[in-house]
Structure formats: structure tokens, C-alpha cells
């Protein structure tokens, strides 16, 4: 930490030019000539500027008497160069020339980089949220040279801990100096902040309240951190005293003094001796000091906006509701502050929900937090703030846990006898703003129930509660890469598991075992058995006896043989556009983490940011391609990692998009599956033309649903997301059991063929082997799912292409075969096939 001069209560001597305080200030302050002007010369310069401007304006408007400026400057004796400061600026002068501050603003440029010192006071309430406050301030680091945190002595230890948390997790640009400055009083007064500005090494000081910039919107915060280079204080809140009637301007308003947050030019203290002999112990005193040095007698300017409305000022009663007690205590008790200008309320964002980048975690014990720490630290590293309550943790002196990547601070319930509602409501009350997402457990207890009741209140109605299974917290590292938008959609998608089976009871038993061992992180999944008419007794018994604890079970048994094509196509149909079908043939086996892969990909590419969503994505494969079966000459080995490494077209470990639909464990999207239902029905009714997709082996698969899905995919330019982990590690594998499309072969030949398809499945990590438990799912470029535009695209033959190329191929083939030129309607198969639907 950089050192800083603590607050002193001294009477300064104007002749102490060699004092340590003044020397320190002058040594740090940039040598800006304008800042060195004596006060008298400065006033003279202002007067000369005014006189020139007024004379020019007067000459233009009153050519008969161009030098009669007394009309426009009442209160000035002879000439603006030698004047008595006017008691008021009347509207005649304002209409003739315009206020000085407007002239300055009209020509001012933005201040240079490293020009701002930020002064931030801490209180008992704001200390726990210091890390978040600092993160909000440093969103525009270029202008900030130093951040000075003023802290009462009794809070120093807590403040140091909060700073340690912030510095250990913040990964962006920091200011050159970050200073923790103790205050001698129990609270850091306005005088302490003003003294900080006097000693600052920069040309500007940004005074903040305890909440930093969180009380203003983004536009106002940006202006405060990038102010125009003017000679007066600028901010969104201030007071006008007495009866002076300034015009209600549309953009900015003069005030007698401002209250934080506002920026102050160091030019204010150019007359150091005068400042040292002046007692500036309140914002009111500072405003009066500033106004006494200016010809226009303003103490600051309120940031306005173009459509401010008619109501410029609120009543005095609004003061008590708009400012904390620290600010009010500096105003005095005279009752003369009649009007308050507070534009921040008018700047409020009203409309669509705006995330606060804030999470609340409600867990019982420290062990639960440790298990979830990899995900929590991922969120911290990505710039999110987390408030944590451990409601069943024994009250100890420990307030945080330290991991390899971050420190996680938490609160505990102070007494086991305190009612749960009181514990939870007290915790919620001290949070600065409502969390975007609450993370809790699926267990049922009074604390979790209290949270669920609380989020129904108006104050928390926009918050989302995500409930995770306690036993799955150890495998949650991938959740730390989710954005707040993706977290807020956690409860939206619904996955239905559809099993297609006939008479392979041993295979079915293996599949059901892998389903039961998988981790679902608190989500519910319904399961449906689709049994052929020839299903054997063991298969039926397995379906009847399954104890599925994650949702409901539905059993469908055909009475007439339909074949595999009908069995798959009819196995699932979406209920809504948030309903997804996981289609599993019974010779598939799943990884315990298959659902984590589905959830990670689904939230990113279906519910994430707009740039990551595309209607061209039709599903998510669990199986990793090891062969390509669509070449006319037969099956060929395929290795995505080798392809990306050799071409340099993508990161070696990047997931990728392929036009090939997967039948060995895959999730299908609702809009595309509905379209496929209509498409395959139309193609089976009218089988001509025979070949839609040129040069692919699937044209020979007369009884395969994949033949028709490949056709639709080719015409549309659709793609499916595939995993790409090392050594072909997969989220599912195919055990290649004899069945509808797998013939019985001699053992040696069969084993050789099985080896081409049987992949190692990703297992759960050994929780006893390492302090850091990773699932391996984040073996991805930069440790997370790539943006949509960065995903490589592969065509049906496994060649790298672009999304535009495969879409163009489909359009050209559609025109060639069907002859229609109108573009097909989205997800409308009849339109795609150039068939007029029976009803519109």
C-alpha cells in the first residue's frame, strides 16, 4: 500500500511554504501552470474573458452602443477587470450571454488519463461490500491515478480483509496507488475528504459516498470518471440556497454546493494559503468557498439531461430520504437549504431487467461452501460479487476461506436460537442490492423456506433461486463459467429422457445404471420408455421396477411393430420451446457428468447472450466422433483434435459444430424436432426425389431416421454441437450390441468393430486425490465454452467450412431439386420442401 498523510486538525501558517504537507503535495502534483496562478490573477483572468465575450455579444446585438455593458452585468461597478462580485446573476445577463458554466461546458474537452484521485469513505455498513464497490469504480481505470479509502480506525482490520479479498480476485487494471487512510473520528467527515482533495497529486478528485458509484446509473458514473475539463465541481446531487431563481435549464443546473458523488478540480485549491486558513468542514462550507472565488458565484453544477421535465427541485423533506445521515449532518440546522437538485432519480433505468452482477449463496455449513468453492471462485474471477450466509455453521472467528484462486468471505448465524426468518431477513437487509441469483440447496429446512418466501416479496421479485443437490457441489466447477444471464435461465429448460428399447435387457440395465449414477445438480428429468411390440419380459420388468427419483416415469409399449425409424421419431415430442429431448438407444452408456455437459452447452447457446444464440443449432451430442460414416467409399477414421491442430483453424480442444446428427446419445431441440416430424412424414408419403443430399452414404439407409434428418440438415444448413476432449473421452459411448442395425459377427471381428465406436467415458474425479477437484469439463479454450462465432463448423464429410457455406449449399440444392425461389419459412418443413400447406 502507498503511504498517505493522515487527517490532521492543525492551524496552517501561510508562511510555512516548506512544510512537509505542502512539499509532498507539490512534489506529487503535475506542474500545470494554470494551477499555480494566484487567486487575484485568476479572478482577473476570468473577468477579462467575460469582458471580451460580453463585448462581442453586445456588439453583435446592440451595434448602436456596443460598449454599454453595464446593462448586461448588473452589480459590476465600472469594468469587468475591476469588479465587486455581484450578489446575483439576473436572467437578463443569462439570456444575453448564457451562464459561464455553460460556456465552459460547451468548449471543454475530456480530462487526460491518470487525472483523478478517488476519495471513498467507509462505514460499518459499506465495509463488507468494499470489493464490489471498488470493482464498480474501476470500470474506467484509464482516468484514475489513485484510490484513497478513508476508514475509521475501528474498521481498519475489516477493511484490510476486504481489500485482500478484492486484490486477490480482481484481474483487471488497478490504479497506480490504492491507499487505506485512517480517520481519527468514528466516521470520515466531509472535512477528511476535502483534505484528501487538497493533498491529492492529481488535477481532479472524485468524492464518493459509502456506496461508491452504485447509487448512480452507468451514464452518470462514466461522466464522473471521465469529466470535462472545467473549473467547477460537477455531480448529480446538490443544493440551492435562499431565494435565487436560476432558469430551469434542460441540460445542467447551477447549485450553491454539491454532495457526493461529485468531481472537484484541484484548481479550487490554487490559493493554498487561503485554503489553509479556512475551515472547510462541510459540503456547504466547500460550496461557499468555491462560489466566493468565482465571478458567477456558483458552488457547482448539477449534471442534467435533455428531457429533465418541469420539476427542477424537490422539497426539503426529500433531503432526509435522499442522503445518508453523514451528508445531512454537514448541512447545519438553519433550515435555509430550500431546494435540492437530484438528477440521479431521473436517470434511473426503467424497463427491462438490468443485472447487478450479484449472487447470494445460502448454504448450511462451511463444508458446503468448500465443496462449491471452485464454482464460486470462477464467478469472482469473472467479476461477480458474492454474498454468502452459512446459517448452520458454528459461530467461529473464521470469516473467509482461501483457495488457490480467490478468497471467499462469508457470514454466519450468530445464534442458533434466532428464528430462521430473522436470520435470513437480517442477512438480506444488509445486502446493497437484490442479488440476480440466489444459490441454495435442494434440502428442505426452515432457512431455505425463509429464502423462498423472501423472494416473493416486491424487493426480491426479480431474483432467481437456483437449488443445487448437496451431493453434487463437488462437481460444480463448470458453473463458475456461466454468465449471470445464463444463471438466471437455470430453471427454464426442461430435459425429457426418452429410451428406445426392445429385447436387450442387459444393455438396458447398463444404461439405466449409468442414468442413476449421473449427477443432475438438483434438476428434475422425466423418463419415458419406448418399447417395441416384441419387448421381452426382462425388459418390461426393468421398466416397471425402476425407482427414478429425479422425476416421473412413463412407459409406452407398441402393439404393432413399427421398426427403429418409427420408434425413434415417435419417442418424443416437445411440449414447448423450452422442452428438450434426450434420445437414448439401449446400447448406450452415459458418463456421470453427461447432464453437466448438456446444461453447460444449453445455457450458453440457447439462453446466453444474443451473440451466442443461433437457430441453426439443432442439438447437443454427448458422443464424440471417432469415425465418419458418410463417405461413399465407406467409414473413415476422424479425429477433430488432429484436424484442428494440423490446419490451425481452431483451438485443438474446441468443441465444434457438425452437420451429422448423433444417434448414440444426443439432445434435440424442440423447434427442429417438430420440423423433422413434418419433414419425415412428407418424405415417407412422397419419396421422390430419391436423393436429396449428394455424395453421402446415408442415401442407402432406407430404414434409418438419420437419412431423413441428414436431408433436412443439409437443406437448412443446420449443425449439432459436439464435445472434443482428449483421447476421445466422451459423455456417452456405444457398446455396439447386436440389434436392428448391428449384425451378429464372429467374436474377433465383432470386437474389432466395437473398438471403432466404444469410447472412454468421462468419470467423476477422485475427491480424495487432490485439494482441487475438477470435472475436466473445462478442458476448453480459455477454460470455458467458446463464443458461437469461434466454434469451428464441419460439413457432412468432416471438412472445415463456414456456416455461410453450408447454408448456401442447401439453398442451391433446394432450388435445383424443387425449383422454388422463395426462401423457406423458419422451422416449416412444408415450406422447405416447396409444398403448399393444407391450412395457413
N, C-alpha and C positions, 0 to 999 in steps of 0.2 A: 504494500500500500504506500502511496505517496504521502509524505507528511503534509500537515496543514496547520496554520496558526489557529489555535482555539479561540473561542469567543472571549473577549476581554471587556470589562467595564472600566475604561480609562478615559481621562480627560486629555485629549490630544493637544499638543502645543504646536501652533502653526510654524514655529521656528525649528521644530525637530525634523529637519529635512533629511538627516542622516539616521533617523530611527530605523530599527530593524524591520518594522512593518512596511514603511514606505519604500525602503530599499528592496524588500522582497517583491513588493508589488511592481516597482519599476523594472526590476530585473526580469520579471516574467512577462510584463505587458509588451505587446508589439509596439514598436516605435511608430505610431501613427500620428503624424504631425497635427492633425485636426484635434486629437485628444489632448494635446499639450497647450492649446490656446487658453490664456487666462480668461476668467469669466467675463470681464469687461469687454475684452476684444471680441469674444464670442457673441455677446449681445450686439455689439456694434456691427459685426458681420451680418447677423440676422436682420438688423434694421436696414442696412444698405441693400440687402437682397430685396426686402419688402419695398423699399422706396423705388427701386428700379422697376419692379413688377407693377407696382401701382401706377407709377408714372406712365408706363407703356399702356396699361389698360385705360388709364384716364385719357391719354392722348387719343386712343382709338375711339373711345366712347364719347368724349367731350372735347372735340377739337377746338371749340371756342375758348376754352380755358384749360389747357392741358396741364397746368401746374397747380390747379386748385385742389390739392389732395386732402385738405382738411375736411372736405365733405365726406370723404370715404374712410377717414381714420379718426373718428371721434375719440377724445381722450389724449391725443398726442398734441404737444404744445406747438412746436414750430416745424420741426423736420424729423423724419423718422430716424435720422442718425443720432439725434439727441432727444430722448423722449422720457416721459414718465409712463410707466406701464399702465395701460388702460384698465379700468375696473371691469369692463365687459366689452365684448365684440358684438356690435349690433348687426342686425340682419341686412342693413344697407351695405355694410362693408362685405359681408358674406356673399351677397348677391352680386356685388360688383367684381370681386376678385376670386372669391372662394377661400375657405379656411386654409391656413398654412399647411396643416397636416395633409389636406387633400392634395395640395401642390407637391408635397414631398412624396406622397404615395404614388402619385401619377408618374414620377420620373425615377423612382427608387429601383435599384437592382437588388437581387438576392445577395445576401451576405456570402463571403467566401467560406471555403471549408475550414474546419477547426477553429471556428469563431465563437463557439458557445460553451459556456460553463453552465451546467445544470445543477440547481440547488434543490435538493429533495429532503424535506423534513420527515422524520419517522415518529410514529406514535405507537402506543401499545397495540392498537388495532391494526395498524398497517404493517408492523414488523413481520408477521408470519407470511405476508404476501409480497415481501420485498422482491423476491426473484422474479415474480410475474410483472411487477411494476417496472423493474429495470428492463426486462425484455421488451415491454411496450415502448419505453423511452428510446431504446437503442435501435428501433426500426429504421431510423435515418441517421446512421452513425457518422456520415461524412462531415456534418457541421459541428459535431460535438468534440470538444477538446478534453473536457474533464467533467466528471460527475462527482459532486460533493454531497454526501449523505449526512445530514445533520441529525444526530441521535442523542436523546437524553442519556445521561450516564448510566441510569439503571437498566437501560435496554441494550447496552453495548454488547453484552455476551450473546444475546439473542440475535442481534443484528449481524455479528460476526458469523454466526452459524448460518444465517440466511444468505449472507454473501458467499460463504463457502459453497453452499448448495448451488447458487447461481453460477459461480465461476467454474465449478466442476462440470456443469451440464451445458453451458452456453457455448455454441460452436460458431458464432458469427463474430463480426468485427466488434472489438471493445474500444472504448476511448483510451487515449494515451494515459490518463490518470483516473483512478477511481479512489476517492478519498472518503474515509469514515471520520467525521468530525464530531467530537463530543460537545454537547451543550451543557452549560453549568446549571441551567434551570431544569425543572421537571418536564417542561415542554420547550421545544425550539421555537422561540418567538419570531415575530416579523423582524425584530432588530437583528437576530442572529443571521437571518437570510440576507438582510440588507448589507450587513458587514461582510458576508461572504462575497457579495457582488463587488463591494469596494476593493477587496483583496484579490479578486479574480484576475487571471492572467490573460483573459480573452476580451474581445470587444463587446460581447453580449453575454447576459446572464438570463437564463430561463428559470423563473421562480415557479415551483410546483407546490401543490398541496400534497397531503399524505398519500393520495391515491394516484399520484403521477399524472399521466395523460389519459387514464381510463375514464375520467369524467367528461371527456370531450370526444367528438367524433373524429374520424380519420382525417378529414379535410382540415379541421381546426388544429389537430395535433401536428400535421405536416407543416402548416403555416408557422406554428410556434417554433418548430425545429428548423425551419428554413425562412426566417422572417426577411422582409425587405429592409434595406439599409437606410433606416430613418432615424430621427433624433429623439423620438419619444417612445414611451412604453406602449406595448401593443398586446392585447389579450381579449378573451371573450367575456370577461366579467368586470364590472366597475360601478362606481357611484358618481352621481351628480348632486352637488350640494346646493342649498339655497334655492333661489327663485330664478336662476338664469335659464333662459328658454332657447336652447340651441335648436336649429331646424332638425326635423326628424329625417335624417338622410337615409337613403336606400342602402348604401353600402357600408359606411363606417360612422361611428358617433364619438364625439369628444366626451371625456369624463374628467372629474376632478381627481380621482385616483382609481387605480385598478387593484384587484385582489387576485391571488394565484388561481389558475396558471396565467402568467404573462411574461413577456420578454422585455428586458431593460437594456438600453445601450450604455456601455461604460462611459460614453460621453457625458452622462449625467454627473459623474464624479470628476470632471476635468479640473474643477477648482478644489483641490484636495484640502487646503487649509480651511475653506468654508465648510466642507463636509465634516472635518474632524471636530469642529467646534459646534456642530449641530447635533441635536438629539433626535435621531430618526428611529423611533421605537414602535412605529405602526405604519400600515399601508397608507393611512390618511396623512400622516406626517411626511411620508415619502412623496405622496402626490402634491402636497402643498409646497414642498421643497422644489419639485420639478416645475410646477406651474409658476413659481416665483422667478425662475430663471428663463422663462420663455415669453416672447412678446405676445403670443396668443393666449397665454395663461391657461393652458390645459395641462392636466396631470397625466394624461394618457389617452389612448384611442381604443374604442371598443371594436373588435372585429365584427363586421356585419355581413350581410348577404344581399343579393339583388332584390329579393322579394321578402323584405323583413316584415311587411304588414304595417298596420297603423299604430299598434301598441308598442311604443319605444321603451317605456319604463313600466316596471311593476311597482306595487305598493311596498311601503316599508315593511309590512308584515311578511313579505316574501323573503326578506333577508334571513330571518330565522330558519326558514325552510331550505334556503339555497346554499348556505355556507355553514361550515362547521363552527363550533364554539371558539376555536382558536382564532379564526378570522374575525368573528364578531367582537371578541374581547379587545381587538385593536382599534375599534371604531369610536370608542368613547361613549359617553352616555348623554350627550347633548341633544339627541333626537333631531339633529339638523340634516341627516342624510335622508332626504325625502324620496329619492328615486334610485332605483337600481337598474342597471342595464345588464341583462344576462341573455346573450345570444345563444348560449350553448343549448338551451331548451329548444330553440327554434331550429337548431342544427340536427336534432335527433333524427335518426334513421327510422322512418315509419314505413312498413311494408314487409317484404319477405324477410324471413328469419336470417339474422346475421350471426354466425358462430362466434363465441367468445374465446375459442381455443382453450377450453377449461374442462377438466374432468374431475369428478368426485368419486372417490373409492371408499366403499363401506364394507370392511371385512371384519370378522371376529378377532383374529389373532395375528401376531407378528409372523407366525409360520405361514399364514395365508399370503401375507404381503411378500415374504421372501420367495414363495413359490411363484408369485406373479411379477417379481421384480424385473425380469428380462423384458416383459412387455411394457411395464411402467417406465423403465428407463428408456426404452425405444421412443415412447411418447415424449418424454422430457427432452431427449436429444433432438427430436423433431420440432421443438419449440412450444410444446403444450405445457400448460400449468396443471398440476395435480394436487388436490387437497385430499388427504387420507384420514379416515377415522377408523381406529381399531377399537371396537366397542366392548370386546370381551377380553382385552389384553390387561393383564395385571398392571397396576399403576407403578411404573418404574421411572427412573431418571432418564432412560433412553428415549430420545426424540427422533432418531433417524437411523436408517441402515445405509451402509456404504457398500456399493457394488463396484465392479471393475469399470463401469461406465457412468454411474451417477450416484448421488446421494438422494435417498427418499425420506422426506420428513413426514411425520405423522403425529396425530393427536390420539389420546386415549381417553376412555371414560374415567372420570375422576373417582367415581364411587359406584360400586355395584348396586347400591340401594336406590340410586337415582332412576326414576321411571324411564323406559326406553324412549317414549315420546319426547321427554325433556332433553335427553342426551342428544337425540337426532336433531331436534329443533334448535337447540343451542348451537350445535355444530353448523347447521345450515345458516343460522342468523349471522355468523361472523364471516361467511364467505362474501367476497366482494361483489360477485355477480353470480347468477344462476349457472351452474355447470351445464355445458352442452349435453354431456353424457354422465350418468351415474353408473358405476360398475359395482355390482353386488353379487352375492352367491344365490344359488337356487335353493339353499336351505330355507326352511320356514322358521323364523323366530320373530320376537317382538320388535327388534331393531329394524330388520328388513321390512316388516309390515309397516312400521312407522315411516320409513322412507317411501314406500309405495303410496301411503296416504298423503304424504307431503307433496309428492309430485303432481297430485291432482289439484293442488292449490293454484290460484292465479299466478303467483310469483314464480312457480316452477313448471307451469303447464307446458312450456316449450322444451323442457328437459326430457331426455330419453333414458330409460333404465335398461341396462343390459345385465342379465343374470347368468353367471357362469357356473358350471359344475365345479365344486371344490376339488374333486379328484383330477380335474383337467388343467388346473392352474399351472402345473409344472411344464405343460406342453403348449404354453401360450405365447412364446417368444414372437411368433409371426404377427400377433395382434399389435405389437408396437410399431409396425409399419403402416397401419391403417390411418387414413386421414380422419378428421373429425366428421366430415360428411359421410364417409363410409361407416364409421361407428354409429352414426345416427340412423343408418338404414339397417342396422344389425337384425332387427326383428321383422323386417319386411319380407324378404324372400322365404319361400316355403318349399322344401325339397321333399318329394314323394319318391320312395324306393319301390321300384317295380321289378319283380323277379320272374323271369321266364323259365319254366321248368317242365320236365316231362317224367322221365323214368330213371334219372341219375341221382338216386337218393344220397349216395356217398358224396358226390360233388356238391349237392345242395347243402348237406350237413356242413361241409367245409366252408362254403360261402356264408351260411348263417353264423357259424362260429366267428368268422372274421368280422361280420357285421356287429356281433355282440361285443367284440373286443375293441371296436373302434371308439374314438373319442368324439363326442358331439357337442361339447362345450356349453351344455345347457339347452340346446335346441331340441325341438320335437320333430320327429320324422315319422310319417305314416308309412306302412309297409303293405304291399299288395303282392299276393301270389297269383301268377297266371299259369294254370296247369292245363296241359293238353288233355284230350279225352282219354288218352292211353296212359295217364299218370298211374304209377304203381302204388301199392298200399303203403310202402315205406315213405314215399314222397308225400302222400296225403297226411300220414301220421306226423311227419316233421312239421308240416304247415299247421296242423291242428294244435300241436303241443308247444309251439314257440311262445315263450314268455317275453314278449317285446316290451321293454319298459320305457321306450322313447316315444311312443305314440300308439295309434290304433293299428289293427291288422285286418286286412280284407282278403278273402280267398275266392278266387274265380276259377271255376272248373268248366271247361268246354264239354259239350255233349256230342259235338261232331268235329271231326278232325279238320283243323284249319291250316296246319303247316306253320313253319317258322316265320314266314313273311307276315301272315295274319297275326300270329302270336305276338310278334314284336310291335307291329303297327298299332294293334288294338290294346296293348298292355297299359297304356297311359294316355290320358288326355287332360290338358291343363284346365284348371278352374278359373284362373285369372292370369294376367301378365306378370304376376309375382309368384307363379307356381312353376316349379321345375321338376323334370322327370329324370331320375337316376335309373337307367335301364341296365339290368344285370342278367346275363345268361348264367345258368347254374354252374358252369365250369370256370367261373371267375373267382378269384380270391382277392381280398382287399387289404390294403395297408391300414393299420390302426389310425393313421393320420390322413386318410383319404378325404374325410369331411373338412379338415382344416384347409387342404388344398382347394377344395370346392369353394369354401367360404371366402378364402383369401382372394381367389380369382373373381368370384361372383361379385363381391363388394367393390372390387377395383373397376371391373369392366362393365358392370351393369348399373351400379349405384354410386360410383365415384364422380369425379369432375367431368364436365361436359367433354373435354378433350380426350377422355379415356373411354368414352362410350361410342359404340358403333352398332348399327342394326345389321351389319354384315356378319357379326359373330353369332353362330348358331348353337354353340355348345362348348363344354369343357371336358376334355378327355382325362381319364385317370391313367390310362395306359400310355407308355412311351413307345413310339415306333422304333422297331428294330429291323423291319423289312418293309418294302414297298411292293404291294401285290398287283399294282395296276399296269405295269409294263406288259405290252403284248407278248413279249417273249417269255414272260414268267416272273416269278418272285425275285427281287434283288435285295441284298443287304442295304440297310440305311442307317446312318449314324449322323444325327443332327450336329453333334459337337464337332465331329471331324469336318463336316461340311462348313460350319461357321468359321472354324479355325483356319481352314485352307483358303477360304475366299475372303476372309476379313470383313464380311458383310454384316456381321453381328457379333455380339459377345458370345464366347463359347458356351456359357451356361445360361443363355437367354431362353426362356420359353418361346414358343413360336406358333404361328398360325398356319394351319394346313387345310386344304380343301377336302381331305379324306375324312369321312365320318368314322368314328370308332365304335365298334360293337363289343368291346371287351372291357366294359366299364366306362360309362360316359354320362354326363349330364346334358340334357337337351332343353332348349329354351322354348317357352310357350308359343310365341308368335310363329316360329319356324316349324314347330311340330304340327300346329294347326294347318299351316300351309302345306306341309308334307302330306297330311291326311287327304286333303283335297287333291293334291298332285297325284298321289299314287292311285287314288280311286279313278281319276280321269285317265291315267295311263293304262290301267288294267282294263278299263272299259273300251278304250280306243288305243290299241297297242302301236299303231303306226304313228310316226315313223319308227323304224326298228332301232336305229342307233342315233342317239342324240349327242352323246359325248364321243368325239373322235379319238381313236388310238388308245383305248383303255380296255383292259381285260375284263372289267366288270360287265361289259355288254354281253358276255357269255353266261352271266349268272341269272338264269331265267327265274329262279325261285327265291331270290335274295332281295330283302328290303333295301339293302345298301345300294343295289344297282339303281333304284329309282331315286334314292336320296342323293347319290352322286350326280345324277342328271340334274336334279333341282339345284344342287350346289353349284354345278358348272354354269347353268344358265344365269344364276343370280350373282355369282362371284362371292358366295358365302365362304366363311372359314370357321374352323374349330381351334380352340386353344389347346396346345399340347405341353406337357412338362418336359424338362430336358436336364435331368440330374445325372451326375457322374455314374459311370458303369451301368447305364440303363436302369438305374434304380427308379422304381415306378410306384404309383399309388394303387395299381391293380396289376394282376397278371392273369394269363390264360393258361390253365393246366391242360388244355387240349384233350379233353375227354372225348371218346367216340360218341357220335351223336348224329344230328341231321346232316351236318356238312363235314364231319370227320369220320373217315372210314377206318375200320379195324385193320391194322397192319402188323406184320411181324415185329416183335419187341424191339429189336435192334434198329429197324427202320423208323419205328414209331418214336423211340427215344431221341433219335437224331432230329426228327422233325419237331418234336416238342421243344428241344433246346433252342430252336429258332424263335420260339414265341414265349417261353417261360422266362420271366424276368424277376430279378430280386426286388422284393417289395420293401419299402421304407418302413423300418421298425421304430418303436418308441426308444428314445435314448435311455441309457442306463443311468438312473438317478443317483446311483452310488459311486459312479466312476469319476465325476468331476463336480467342482463347485458351480460351474457354468453349464446349465442344461440347455442344449439346443436341439431343436427338432430336425434340423437340416433343411427345412423348407425354405430358409432364407439364403440358400446357396444360389443366389440370383445376382444379376448385375446390380452393383451398389447396394446389395443387401435387401432388395425389395422388388416387387413386381414392376417391370418397366412401363413407361408410358405407352399408350396404344400405338403411337406413331413410331416407337422404337422396336416394336415386335417384328421380326422377320416373317415374310409371307412365302409359303411354299405351295406350288401347284400340285395337281394330281400325280405328277411324276417325281415329285420331290425336288424340283428345281426352284431356286430362289427367284422370285418375281416381285412385282409390286401389286398392291391392292387394285390400283387402277388398271393394270394389265389383265388380271383375271376377270374383272368386271367387263372390260371391253371385249374379251374373248366370248363371254357369254352373250353379250348384246349382239355381236356379229353372228354367232351361231343361231340365235333365236331368229334373226332376220333371214338368215339363209334357209332355215327349215320351215318356219311358219309364215314368213312373208309379211308380218305386221311391223309397222314402223313406230307405232305409239309406244312410249315407254310403259312397262308393266307397273301396275299399282303395287305398293309395298305389301308384301306378305299375302298377295292374292294370286293363287295358283292358276285360276282360270284366266286371269289377265296375262299371266306369264306365258301360258300355252296358247294365247290368242284365241280363246274360246269365250263367247258371249255368255255370261252367267244367266241362269234362268230367271232370277229376280235381282233387281238392282237395289 
